[in-house]
Amino acid sequence: MRKRKLIGTSLLTLCISITLSVSVFADTYYHTTGFGNSASNLKYWKDSSVSTYGYTSKSDTGALAWNGISSNLAMTEVSSIPTYFSIVTYVGTSLAGLDVYGVADYWTYGLFGWTQVNPDDLRDRARVRMDDTNLKSLNDSTKVQYAFTHEFGHAVGLKHDNDSGVASVTRDSSIVWSNNMPQQIDKDHIKQKYGN
């Protein structure tokens, strides 16, 4: 009887350990909630600033690079700004207080208008803002594409992946600029988040 109880307890402990390790792995590489079940019908919109600064192609390529990785993640470009289930893109000359090429942030729409939310919260919109001054300092089309694809990776819910030896477009240190499209590890993380 005591052996059965010990085996049962051991099996329960093993199951809990496996479950926790999978949860920790998931939280390490992507935000848990995000667009929820609505990611299969995302609307992608560009502000006129994107074309004014000459980044239409980079923005389109960076956003649409995430299409088709999972059947539960799809973006369609729209011509007017959508409210729900959207990724909107802007380019400006500076991002106040930030020395970055771009940034993604997350918003929900409610009774009092738009409210910024944490990356792990349910959202209605992701906003990608790119900094023209810092992008121009890159002075390289491949690097600029990396920056756009990287930020759209955040918009669809990925975190930075700086694991040693990993080729990822979501790296923010030891960057390999030529990896400017979703790499296999990025695709794996998308599938872990959204399913196949």
C-alpha positions as CSV (number, residue, x, y, z in Angstrom):
1,M,0.0,0.0,0.0
2,R,2.8,2.4,0.9
3,K,4.6,1.6,-2.4
4,R,1.5,2.4,-4.4
5,K,1.1,5.7,-2.6
6,L,4.7,6.5,-3.1
7,I,4.4,5.7,-6.9
8,G,1.2,7.7,-7.2
9,T,2.8,10.7,-5.5
10,S,5.9,10.4,-7.7
11,L,3.8,10.3,-10.8
12,L,1.8,13.3,-9.7
13,T,5.0,15.2,-9.0
14,L,6.4,14.3,-12.4
15,C,3.3,15.4,-14.2
16,I,3.3,18.7,-12.3
17,S,7.0,19.2,-13.1
18,I,6.4,18.6,-16.8
19,T,3.4,20.9,-16.9
20,L,5.4,23.7,-15.2
21,S,8.4,23.3,-17.4
22,V,6.2,23.6,-20.5
23,S,4.5,26.7,-19.1
24,V,7.8,28.3,-18.3
25,F,9.1,27.5,-21.8
26,A,6.0,29.0,-23.3
27,D,6.2,32.2,-21.3
28,T,9.8,32.6,-22.1
29,Y,9.3,33.1,-25.9
30,Y,5.8,34.5,-26.3
31,H,3.1,36.4,-24.5
32,T,0.4,34.2,-23.4
33,T,-2.9,35.9,-24.3
34,G,-2.6,38.6,-26.9
35,F,-5.3,38.6,-29.6
36,G,-6.7,35.4,-28.2
37,N,-8.9,33.5,-30.8
38,S,-9.0,36.5,-33.1
39,A,-5.5,36.2,-34.5
40,S,-6.7,34.3,-37.5
41,N,-8.4,37.5,-38.8
42,L,-6.0,40.3,-38.0
43,K,-6.3,43.6,-40.0
44,Y,-3.0,45.2,-40.9
45,W,-3.1,49.0,-41.6
46,K,-0.3,51.5,-42.4
47,D,-0.6,55.2,-41.5
48,S,0.4,57.6,-44.3
49,S,3.6,58.3,-42.4
50,V,4.9,54.8,-43.5
51,S,4.8,55.8,-47.2
52,T,5.9,59.5,-46.5
53,Y,9.2,58.2,-45.0
54,G,9.6,55.6,-47.7
55,Y,9.0,52.4,-45.8
56,T,5.9,50.9,-47.4
57,S,7.8,47.9,-48.8
58,K,9.7,47.2,-45.6
59,S,6.5,47.4,-43.5
60,D,4.5,45.2,-45.8
61,T,7.2,42.6,-46.0
62,G,7.8,42.6,-42.2
63,A,4.1,42.3,-41.4
64,L,3.1,39.7,-44.0
65,A,6.2,37.6,-43.2
66,W,4.2,36.2,-40.2
67,N,1.3,35.0,-42.4
68,G,0.8,31.3,-43.0
69,I,3.2,30.1,-40.2
70,S,0.1,29.0,-38.3
71,S,-3.4,28.5,-39.7
72,N,-4.5,30.5,-36.6
73,L,-2.5,33.6,-37.5
74,A,-3.4,35.6,-40.6
75,M,-3.2,39.2,-41.5
76,T,-5.1,41.0,-44.2
77,E,-4.1,44.5,-45.3
78,V,-6.9,47.1,-45.0
79,S,-7.1,50.7,-46.3
80,S,-8.9,52.3,-43.4
81,I,-7.9,52.2,-39.8
82,P,-9.6,49.2,-38.1
83,T,-10.7,49.2,-34.4
84,Y,-10.6,45.6,-33.4
85,F,-8.1,42.8,-34.0
86,S,-5.6,45.0,-35.8
87,I,-2.0,45.9,-36.1
88,V,-1.4,49.5,-37.0
89,T,1.9,51.0,-38.1
90,Y,3.4,54.4,-37.9
91,V,6.8,56.0,-38.7
92,G,8.1,59.2,-37.0
93,T,11.4,61.0,-36.3
94,S,11.7,60.0,-32.7
95,L,10.2,57.8,-30.0
96,A,10.3,60.0,-26.9
97,G,12.6,58.6,-24.3
98,L,13.6,55.6,-26.4
99,D,16.8,54.9,-28.4
100,V,15.4,52.1,-30.6
101,Y,14.6,51.4,-34.2
102,G,11.0,50.6,-33.3
103,V,8.6,49.6,-30.6
104,A,5.4,47.5,-30.4
105,D,2.8,48.3,-27.8
106,Y,-0.7,46.9,-27.0
107,W,-4.2,48.4,-26.6
108,T,-7.7,47.6,-25.8
109,Y,-10.8,49.6,-26.7
110,G,-13.5,50.2,-24.1
111,L,-16.1,52.6,-22.8
112,F,-13.6,55.4,-22.4
113,G,-11.6,54.8,-25.6
114,W,-8.2,53.3,-26.0
115,T,-6.3,52.0,-23.0
116,Q,-2.7,50.6,-23.2
117,V,-2.4,47.1,-21.8
118,N,0.4,44.8,-20.7
119,P,1.9,42.5,-23.4
120,D,0.3,39.4,-21.7
121,D,-3.2,41.0,-21.6
122,L,-6.0,40.4,-24.1
123,R,-5.8,43.2,-26.7
124,D,-7.7,44.6,-29.6
125,R,-4.8,46.3,-31.3
126,A,-1.0,46.1,-31.5
127,R,0.7,49.3,-32.6
128,V,4.1,49.3,-34.3
129,R,6.0,52.6,-34.2
130,M,9.2,52.9,-36.1
131,D,11.9,55.7,-35.7
132,D,13.1,57.0,-39.0
133,T,16.1,58.8,-37.5
134,N,17.5,55.5,-36.0
135,L,16.5,53.4,-39.0
136,K,18.4,55.8,-41.3
137,S,21.5,55.4,-39.0
138,L,21.5,51.7,-40.0
139,N,22.3,52.7,-43.6
140,D,21.5,49.2,-44.8
141,S,18.3,47.9,-46.3
142,T,18.8,44.4,-44.8
143,K,19.1,45.9,-41.3
144,V,16.0,48.1,-41.8
145,Q,14.0,45.0,-42.9
146,Y,15.2,43.2,-39.7
147,A,13.9,46.1,-37.6
148,F,10.4,46.0,-39.2
149,T,10.1,42.2,-39.2
150,H,11.3,42.2,-35.5
151,E,8.7,44.6,-34.4
152,F,5.9,42.8,-36.2
153,G,7.1,39.7,-34.4
154,H,6.4,41.5,-31.2
155,A,3.0,42.7,-32.5
156,V,1.9,39.1,-33.0
157,G,3.1,38.1,-29.5
158,L,6.7,37.0,-29.6
159,K,9.3,38.1,-27.0
160,H,13.0,38.5,-27.6
161,D,14.9,35.2,-28.1
162,N,18.6,35.8,-27.3
163,D,19.4,32.2,-26.6
164,S,23.0,31.4,-27.4
165,G,23.5,30.2,-31.0
166,V,19.8,30.7,-32.0
167,A,19.0,32.3,-35.3
168,S,16.0,34.5,-34.6
169,V,14.5,37.7,-36.0
170,T,13.5,38.5,-32.4
171,R,17.0,38.9,-31.1
172,D,17.9,42.2,-29.6
173,S,21.5,41.4,-28.8
174,S,24.2,39.7,-30.9
175,I,22.0,40.4,-33.9
176,V,22.6,38.6,-37.2
177,W,21.0,41.2,-39.5
178,S,20.7,38.8,-42.5
179,N,18.2,36.8,-40.4
180,N,15.6,39.5,-41.3
181,M,12.7,37.2,-41.9
182,P,11.1,34.7,-39.4
183,Q,13.6,31.9,-38.7
184,Q,12.7,28.3,-37.9
185,I,12.8,29.0,-34.1
186,D,10.5,32.0,-34.6
187,K,8.1,29.8,-36.6
188,D,8.2,27.2,-33.9
189,H,7.3,29.8,-31.2
190,I,4.4,31.0,-33.4
191,K,3.1,27.4,-33.7
192,Q,3.5,26.9,-29.9
193,K,1.5,30.0,-29.3
194,Y,-1.2,29.7,-32.0
195,G,-1.1,26.0,-33.0
196,N,-0.4,24.6,-36.4
